[in-house]
Amino acid sequence: MKILVISDSLRSLPAAVEALDSSGHELAYVDGLVPFRELAARGNTDIASADAIVMGRVMETDAGALSLARKARVIALHTSGTDNIDLEAAAERGIAVTNVRGVNAEQCAEFSIGLMIAITRQIRKGDIEIRAGRWAHAVGGSMDLYGATFGMVGLGQIGRAAARRAHAFGMKILCHTRTPDPDFGDRLGIGFVSLDEVMERSDVVSVYASLNPTTRGMIGAGQIARMKPSAFFVNIARGELVDEAALARALKDRRIAGAALDVFEQEPLTESPLFALENTVLTPHLAGLTHGAMSDAAVTAVRNALAVLDGRPALNPMNSPQRTTNGAPA
C-alpha cells in the first residue's frame, strides 16, 4: 500500500522516517503544505492512489477535497487540531482521521507559562530598552505572580499541565470549562466558574480551549471589556477563539495591561495592528515545536496511519469511518 506524506518537517525527524522506511509500504513525499486541490491541479497522482496520507497540518480538507483522495483509508495528522477537516465527510467516505492529541501537552503548557512570565514581568520591554543603550529601571513595576489569580479557559491536557505549573507558582486558579473535574480541581484548589467570572476576576487570563463551532469567537469585545485594567491575556490555543481586532483595540487603549499571543486568526500573520503595540509579546505558533515534541508527534502520526492500514485501532481516532466509498474498517 502507498503512504503519502505531505509535510514540511517530517523528513527532518529521523524516528518518523525510520518508522516509515521500516513499514514495508510504498512511500511518496510532498514538501511543503500543499492543498489537495493544488496537488491535483499540478498533475500529482499520489493523492488519488494513496492508501494513507500523513499531513503536517490540516489543509483544505472539505468534502470536495476529500473526494480527490479516492483510495485513502486514513488521514493521519501530526498536529492536534482537526477544526479545518470535515470529519463527517471523511467518515462517510470511509476515511479515518487521527491526530496526536496530548503528545505535546507539557511543552505547550511550558510555553504558555513562559509567555505569561514574559509579558507580566516586562521581559520584552526590558530587552528593547537595554539594546537601545538604556539601563531602564523604569521598566520595573511588573506584576507579582505569587498570589495572583490565574484564569483558565479550557481544561484539556495542556490546560491541566499549565494548572499544575501555575499552582507551583503559588497562584490562585479559576477555570471555565464545559467539563469540570472536581477531583483535579480539589488537588490544585481550582475554582470552576463562568467565563465572565474568569475574565472579571483574573490577573492573567490564559486560553487552552479547543476550537469548534461552539467555541469559535467565544472571547469577544464583551468578554475582554470585563478584564481588569491591570490584567494580562495569553493565548496558545487557537487564534479563532478570540476577536483579535477587539483585543488589539483594548491593548492600544490600555484597557488591559498586555497580551502574549502564539496564535492568530490568520496565520501566517504578516500584517497586524498588534505589531505596533509595545504591551504585547508575539510568537509564530511555537508552543509545541520542541525537537522532542515534533518527533513524538510525527512518530505518533505514522503509527496511527500504520495501525489503520493493518486493520488495528488507531491510537488517536477522531471520527468513526463507515465501510463505504474507500472501504476503511468501521
N, C-alpha and C positions, 0 to 999 in steps of 0.2 A: 504493500500500500504506500501511497505518497503522502508525505508531510510537507506542507508549505509553511515556511517561516517568514512572516512579514514583520521585521523588527529592525530598529536602528542600533540595537545594543547587544542582542543575544549572541552574536558571533564572537563578541569580545569576552564572553563568560565561559571559561573552559569547562566547568562542571556541566553546564547545559549542553554545550557542544558534544561533550563525551556521551551524555545520555542519549542524544540524537544519533550520533555515529554508531553507537552500540545497539541501537534498536532493531537494525536489520531492515528498516523501511527505506524507500527511496526518498531523498531529501531535495527540496528546492528552496532557494532563498531569494528574497527581495529586500534590498537595502532601503532604508528609509521607511516613512509612514505613508504608504501609497494606498489611497482608497481602492476598493474593489473595482468600481466602475472605471477608474483611470487605468488600472492594470488591464482590464478587458479592452479598453479603447486602444491601448498600446499594442494589442495583439498577444498579450500574455495568456497562455493556455493553462497555466498551472492552477488558477482559481477553479476552473471547471473540472480539472482532473484530480484535485487534491482530496484525499480522504480525511485529512485533518489539517487545520490551519492554526498555527501558533502566532499570536499577534502581540506586539509590544504595547499597543494602545487600541482602544475601540475606535473604529473609523467607519463612518457611513455604512452602518450595518442595519438598514431598514429592510423591509420585506423585499423591495426591488433588488437591493444589493445582494441579499442572501440568496436570491434566485440564481445568481451567477455561480454560486458555489454548488454545482449540481450534484456532486458526489460526496460533499463534506458530511461527515458524521459528527464532527466535533470542532468547535472553535474554542481554543484554549488561550485565555488571556493571561499575560504575565503582569497584569495590573489588578487592582481590587474593584474599581468602579465598572459597572455594567450599564450605566444610565443612558448611554448612547446606542445600545444594541437592543433590537426588538426581540426580547426573549420569547415572546409568544409566537412570533412569526418563525423564529428558529425552531421552536418545539414542533410547530405544525409541519415543518419540512423534515423533521426527524434529526435536527442538528442539536446536539448537546452543547451548552455553553458553560464553561467553567472559568473560575477566576482564582486568585491567590489570596483570598481574604485572610487577614491576620498575619501573613508572613512577615510584613514589615511594621507590625504594630508598635513594637518597642522603639524602633528607630523614628517613626513618625511622632510618637509621644515625646521622645527626647528633643526633637526639633521644635515642637510646639512650645516646650518649656524654654528652650533656647531663645526662641523669638520673644517669649514673654520677658525674659531677663533682658534681652537686647533693647526692647522698647521701654520697659519700665525703669531701667537703670541708665538710660540715656547713652548707651554704648555707641550707637551710630553718631550721635551728635558730638560726643567726646572725640571720636576718631576724626571727624571732619575738622574740629577746632584745632587739634594738635597737628594735623597735616598742614593746616594753614599758618602754623607758627604761633598759635595762641595757646598759652597754658591756662585754659579757661575753667577756673573753679566755678564760674557762674553756671556751668553745665550741670553742676550738682543739684541737690534737692530732689533726687529721684525717689521713687516710691519704695517703701518698705514692703517686701513680700511676706515676711514673717508676720502672721496675724492678719494679713489681708484676705479678702474674700475672693475665691477663685470660682467663677461661674462657668459651668459647662453646659453646652448644648449638644446633647448626644452622649451615649454611654456604651458604645461598642468596644471592641478590643483595644482600639487606640485610646479611646476615652478612659477606659479603666487603667491603662498603663500611665496615662497622664495624671489621673487622680491619685495614683499611688505616689507619684513624684511630688505633686502639689502638697499632699499630706506630709511627706517627709520634710517639706519646706516650712511646715508649721502653718499652712494656710487653712482657712475655713473654706468648705466646699459646698456649693449649691449646684444642683443639676436639674435640667429639664430634659426628660426623655419619655418616649412612649412606653418604654419597658423598664420601669424602676426595679432595682434589685435590692430589696431591704437588707438582706444578709451582707452583701458587699457594702452597701451604704452604712450599715451599723459599724462595720470594721473601720471605716475611714471617717466616720462622722459626717456623712454626706446628707444634706437636706434636699429632698426631692420636691421641687416647686414648679410653678408655671414658668413659661418663657418670659412673661412680663416681669415676674419677680427676679429671675436671673438677671435680666437687663437692668432692673432698678437697683438691686442690692449689691451687685458685684463690683469689685475694684478692677478685676480683669475678667472679660468675657472671652472664652475660648471655644471655638466651634469644632465639633467632632461628628456631626450628623452625616448620614449618607444622603445622597441626592436621589430623590424620586419625585413623582408628581405631587405628593403631599408636602414635601419639604422645600421644593424649589421656591426661592424668594421668601422664605419664612422670616428672614430678618430684613425688614424694610425700614422705611423712614420712621414709621411709628415706633418700632422697637428700638431703633438707635436713639430716638429722642428721649427714651426713658433712662438712658445711661447717665451716670454721674458725670459732671464736667471733668472730674479727676480720673475717670476710668479709661482703661485701655481695651482694645479689641484685637483678638488674634484669630486667624483663620488658616488652618492647614487642610481643611476638609474638601470643599468644592466651592469655587467662586460663585456658582449659580445659586447658592443658598442665600446670598446676600445681595441687596440692592447696592451695587458698587457706587453708583452716582450719588445716592443718598449718604453713603458712608464718606465719600470724598468731600461732600459739602459740609458735613458735620466736622470733619477734620480741619478743613480750611477755615471754618468759622470758630474753631476752638471750642466747639460744644462738647467734644470729648478730647481727652488728653493725647491720644495717639493710637496707632494701629500697626500691627505687624502681619503681613499677608504673604502666603506662599502660593495662593491660588486665586484665580481671577475669572470673571465672567467670560472673557475671550482670551484664549491662550494660543500662541504666544502673545504676551502683552507688549506692544511696540509703541503705543501712544496712550497716555492717560493723564488726567489732572492730578493723579496721585504722585507723579514724578516730581512735581514742583513743591511738594509738601515735606518740610523737614521733620514733622512729627510722625513719620512713617518709616518702617523697615520693610522692604520688598524683596522677595526672593523668587526665582523661577521654578516653582513646583519641585523643590529639592527634598522635601521631608523624608521620603522613603528611599532616597538614592545614595545609600552607602554601598560599598563593594559587597559586603556580606548579604545585605537585603536584596540587592539586584540579582545576585547569584541564586539565592534561595528562591526568589520569585520565578526566575526563568526555569530553574530545575522543577519547581512545582508545576508550572505550566506544561512542561514537557511530560511529566509523569501523568498529569491529567489527560493529555492527549493520548498517550500510550495506553492508559487504562481503558478508555472508551474503545479504542481500536481493538484491544484484546478482549472486549466484552466484559470488562470488570467495572465496578462502580468508580466514578470519578472521585477524587479527593475533595473537590470543592464544586459540586454541581450547583448551577444557578437556574436551571429550568428542568422540565420533565419532558424530554422529547418523545414523540409518538413514533411508532414504526410506520412511517408514511413515505413521503417522496424520496428521502435519502436513505431510508432503511436503518437508521440508528436504533439500537435496542432501547426499549421503553424503560 
